Amino acid sequence: MADVNRGNRPLSPHLQIYRLPLVAKISIMTRITGVGMMAGGILVVWWFVAGAYSPDYFAVADALLTSWFGLLVLVGSLWALWFHFANGIRHFFFDLGKGFDLPTVARSNWYVIGASVVLTGLTLLLV
């Protein structure tokens, strides 16, 4: 039998209605940063291969990596590395069965974000 009240049914929540909690956003960002670190890794490997290939080819690779776009990608990859690392430490404690209560999870979300920003800044200052 056909449902004649199809227009009166409530819609299921979707991303325009439902707001993801911070822990879900961080989980998604961890996956994105894991894949995104490949961009920086490929650029660095290309730079090394270009250095071994010829001086002219190295000059091209070095010009790209030292341009504003190359530096942006490398700094983004550095932040992604620290973000992935900090969230990995948090998940290590999750694997031990610690930190599952909601206040601790909410606090550790901000620890991951803060640690990634601070460690990126320290790395840029020290290198």
C-alpha positions in Angstrom: 0.0 0.0 0.0 1.3 3.4 -0.9 2.2 5.8 1.9 0.2 9.0 1.3 1.8 10.9 4.2 5.3 10.8 2.8 5.7 14.6 3.0 4.9 14.7 6.7 7.7 12.3 7.9 10.6 13.9 9.7 13.9 14.0 7.9 16.8 12.0 9.3 19.7 14.1 10.6 22.4 15.0 8.0 25.4 17.2 8.1 23.4 20.4 7.5 21.3 19.7 10.6 23.5 17.5 12.8 26.6 19.1 14.2 29.5 16.7 14.6 31.1 16.7 18.0 34.8 17.7 18.2 35.9 14.2 18.8 34.4 13.1 15.4 36.0 16.1 13.7 39.4 15.2 15.1 38.9 11.6 14.1 38.1 12.7 10.5 41.1 15.1 10.6 43.4 12.3 11.7 42.5 10.3 8.6 42.9 13.3 6.4 46.3 14.2 7.9 47.4 10.6 7.5 46.7 10.9 3.8 47.8 14.5 3.5 51.3 13.8 4.9 51.9 12.0 1.7 52.0 15.3 -0.2 54.9 16.6 1.9 56.6 13.2 1.8 56.4 12.9 -2.0 57.8 16.5 -2.3 60.8 15.7 -0.1 61.5 12.4 -1.8 61.3 14.3 -5.2 63.7 16.9 -3.8 66.2 14.2 -2.9 65.9 12.3 -6.2 66.3 15.6 -8.1 69.5 16.3 -6.1 70.9 12.9 -7.1 69.8 13.2 -10.7 71.3 16.5 -11.9 72.0 20.1 -10.7 69.5 21.6 -13.2 66.7 19.3 -12.1 67.6 19.9 -8.4 67.3 23.7 -9.1 63.8 23.2 -10.3 62.8 21.1 -7.3 64.5 23.4 -4.9 62.8 26.4 -6.4 59.4 24.8 -6.0 60.0 23.7 -2.4 61.4 27.1 -1.3 58.5 29.0 -3.0 55.6 30.2 -0.9 53.5 27.2 -2.1 56.2 24.7 -1.3 56.7 26.1 2.2 53.0 26.1 2.8 52.7 22.5 1.9 55.8 21.6 4.0 54.5 23.5 7.1 51.1 21.9 6.6 52.7 18.5 6.4 54.7 19.3 9.5 51.5 20.3 11.4 49.8 17.1 10.1 52.7 15.0 11.4 52.4 16.5 14.9 48.6 16.3 14.8 48.7 12.7 13.8 51.4 11.9 16.4 49.5 13.7 19.3 46.2 11.9 18.4 48.1 8.6 18.2 49.3 9.1 21.7 45.7 9.7 22.8 44.6 6.6 21.0 47.3 4.6 22.8 45.7 5.6 26.1 42.3 4.7 24.6 43.8 1.3 23.8 44.8 0.9 27.4 41.2 1.6 28.4 41.9 5.0 29.9 40.3 8.3 29.2 36.9 7.2 27.9 34.7 9.3 30.2 33.2 12.4 28.4 35.0 15.1 30.3 38.4 13.5 29.7 37.6 13.0 26.0 36.6 16.6 25.6 39.8 17.8 27.4 42.0 15.5 25.3 40.5 16.9 22.1 41.9 20.3 23.0 45.2 18.7 24.1 45.7 17.2 20.7 44.9 20.5 18.9 47.1 22.5 21.3 50.0 20.0 21.2 50.0 19.9 17.4 50.2 23.7 17.1 52.8 24.1 19.9 55.0 21.3 18.5 54.8 22.7 15.0 55.8 26.1 16.3 58.7 24.7 18.3 59.9 22.7 15.4 59.8 25.8 13.1 61.7 27.8 15.7 64.4 25.2 16.4 65.0 24.2 12.7 
